[in-house]
Amino acid sequence: MKTLRTILPILLWLALPAVASDHTPPPVQPATAFAAVETHADEKVSIAAEPYDTLEKASLFRIDYLGHGVMPIRLIVTNNGSRPISLSEARIIFYTAAGDRIQAAEPEDVERLMTRKEREGGKIPLPGGIPGIKLKPKAGNKEIEQDFNTYEFSSLMVEPHTTRAGFLFYDVTDIDHPLQGASLHLRKLRDADGNDLFDFEIPFDKYLKSKSSQMN
């Protein structure tokens, strides 16, 4: 006869798919609520970058990006000023510790990467030293497009006293620990008069330090 101690883990395991299948975007919080944030007090703008670098966090998505070497980064932009700011021409680049520049991926970029990885076969390591997993069957364009439509950062304007958030996806396939010493750089953000804001440089070491302290 099974005891409660043996039954409870089974019940928890059975409940996991329901959690993983809930694809509702996370609630929007001010950028200052996150560890990796930079604030420009004079411009009254704060921007944060929150990596989804664990299996638990990445279960939000329909397909396994981490397992294919793609790092989802949630971008949070808070405008505490009295005038809107424009991101219509913004450049948002992932800089590795070695100084390599990685542009945010488009859906077709992710599809090509997954196709190549699945053609190579076998197991691959996840970013950040997470143990390797066996690749799943190829994800269809529909799932990738659904994720991009649901989660991608798409706001071209951030209104006064407003926070906008969404995800960008970066190919970090060949980097063992992609967040260590890396940073997210934002260029060509503009105010309502078309003037450039100061550049933002958000180091991911802030996030890693916060993550480490939570585990201790």
C-alpha positions in Angstrom: 0.0 0.0 0.0 1.4 3.4 -1.0 2.0 5.9 1.7 1.3 9.7 1.4 5.1 10.2 1.2 5.3 8.0 -2.0 2.0 9.3 -3.5 2.8 13.0 -3.1 5.8 13.2 -5.4 3.8 11.3 -8.1 1.0 13.9 -7.8 3.4 16.7 -8.1 5.0 15.2 -11.1 1.6 14.7 -12.8 0.9 18.4 -12.1 4.0 19.6 -13.9 2.7 19.5 -17.5 -0.2 21.7 -16.6 2.2 24.4 -15.3 4.6 24.0 -18.2 1.7 24.4 -20.7 0.5 27.7 -19.3 1.9 30.1 -21.9 0.7 33.3 -20.3 3.3 36.1 -20.4 4.7 37.0 -16.9 3.2 40.1 -15.3 4.9 43.4 -16.1 6.8 44.9 -13.3 9.0 48.1 -13.2 12.5 47.6 -14.5 13.9 48.6 -11.1 12.4 45.4 -9.7 15.0 43.3 -11.5 18.7 42.7 -10.6 20.3 43.5 -14.0 19.0 47.1 -14.5 20.4 50.5 -15.4 18.7 53.7 -14.6 19.3 57.1 -16.2 18.0 59.5 -13.6 18.2 62.6 -15.8 16.2 60.9 -18.6 13.9 59.1 -16.1 14.3 55.8 -17.9 15.2 52.4 -16.4 15.9 49.3 -18.5 16.4 45.8 -17.1 17.4 42.5 -18.7 16.2 39.2 -17.2 17.6 36.0 -18.7 15.4 32.9 -18.8 18.4 30.6 -18.3 16.8 27.8 -16.3 14.6 24.9 -17.3 12.0 26.1 -14.8 11.8 29.7 -16.2 12.0 28.5 -19.8 9.1 26.2 -19.4 7.0 29.3 -20.1 7.7 28.7 -23.9 6.2 26.2 -26.2 9.5 24.8 -27.3 12.9 24.2 -25.7 15.1 27.2 -26.7 17.8 26.5 -24.1 18.2 23.0 -25.4 18.9 24.4 -28.8 21.4 27.0 -27.7 19.0 30.0 -27.8 18.9 32.3 -24.7 15.6 34.1 -24.1 16.2 37.5 -22.5 13.3 39.5 -21.1 13.7 43.2 -21.8 11.8 45.6 -19.4 11.7 49.3 -20.2 10.2 51.8 -17.7 9.6 55.4 -18.7 9.1 57.6 -15.6 9.3 60.8 -17.6 6.4 63.0 -18.9 7.1 62.3 -22.6 7.2 59.1 -24.7 10.4 57.5 -25.8 10.9 55.7 -29.1 12.5 52.3 -29.7 11.6 52.2 -33.4 15.3 52.4 -34.4 16.8 50.9 -31.3 19.8 48.5 -31.6 19.7 45.8 -28.8 22.9 43.8 -28.9 24.2 40.9 -26.7 27.9 41.4 -26.1 29.8 38.3 -24.9 32.7 38.4 -22.4 35.0 38.1 -25.4 33.4 41.2 -27.0 31.5 39.3 -29.7 28.3 41.0 -30.9 25.1 38.9 -31.2 22.0 40.3 -32.8 18.6 39.2 -31.6 17.3 36.3 -33.6 14.3 36.3 -35.9 11.9 33.2 -36.0 13.6 31.9 -39.2 17.0 32.2 -37.5 15.8 30.0 -34.6 14.3 27.5 -37.1 17.6 27.2 -39.0 19.5 26.7 -35.8 17.1 24.0 -34.6 17.2 22.2 -37.9 21.0 22.1 -37.8 21.1 20.9 -34.2 18.7 18.2 -34.8 20.5 17.1 -37.9 23.7 16.8 -35.9 21.8 14.7 -33.3 22.9 13.4 -29.9 23.0 15.4 -26.7 24.0 19.0 -26.3 24.8 21.0 -23.1 22.5 23.8 -22.0 23.9 27.3 -21.4 25.3 27.9 -18.0 26.6 24.4 -17.3 23.1 22.8 -17.0 23.5 19.0 -17.8 22.9 18.1 -21.4 19.6 16.8 -22.7 18.6 14.7 -25.7 17.2 16.8 -28.5 13.5 16.7 -29.0 11.8 16.3 -32.5 12.0 19.3 -34.7 9.8 22.2 -33.6 7.5 23.5 -36.4 7.5 27.0 -37.7 4.0 27.4 -36.1 5.3 26.9 -32.6 8.2 29.3 -33.1 5.9 31.9 -34.6 3.4 31.5 -31.8 6.1 32.1 -29.2 7.4 35.2 -31.0 3.9 36.6 -31.5 3.2 36.0 -27.8 6.4 37.0 -26.1 8.7 39.1 -28.4 9.4 42.6 -27.4 7.5 44.6 -30.0 6.8 48.0 -28.4 8.1 50.8 -30.6 7.0 53.4 -28.1 7.0 53.6 -24.3 4.5 56.1 -23.1 5.1 58.3 -20.1 4.9 56.6 -16.7 4.6 53.2 -18.4 6.5 49.9 -18.4 6.8 47.7 -21.5 8.3 44.2 -21.5 8.9 41.4 -23.9 11.5 38.8 -24.9 14.5 38.8 -27.3 16.2 35.6 -28.3 19.9 35.2 -28.8 22.0 32.4 -30.4 24.6 31.5 -27.8 25.2 28.0 -29.2 29.0 28.0 -29.0 29.4 29.7 -25.6 29.8 27.5 -22.5 28.7 30.2 -20.0 27.1 32.9 -22.1 26.0 35.2 -19.3 29.4 35.4 -17.4 31.0 38.8 -18.2 28.4 39.5 -20.9 26.1 42.5 -21.2 23.1 43.8 -23.2 23.7 47.1 -25.0 21.0 49.4 -26.2 21.6 52.1 -28.7 19.5 54.7 -30.6 16.7 55.1 -28.1 15.1 58.5 -28.7 13.0 61.0 -26.9 9.8 62.7 -28.3 12.0 65.3 -30.1 14.1 62.7 -31.9 17.1 63.2 -29.7 19.2 60.2 -28.8 19.1 59.0 -25.2 22.4 58.0 -23.5 23.3 54.4 -24.3 22.4 51.6 -21.9 24.8 48.8 -20.9 23.3 46.2 -18.7 25.8 43.6 -17.3 24.5 40.1 -16.7 26.9 39.6 -13.8 24.4 41.6 -11.8 21.8 38.9 -12.5 24.2 36.1 -11.8 25.2 37.6 -8.5 21.5 38.0 -7.5 20.8 34.5 -8.6 23.7 33.1 -6.6 22.7 35.0 -3.4 19.1 33.5 -3.7 20.5 30.0 -3.8 22.7 30.5 -0.7 
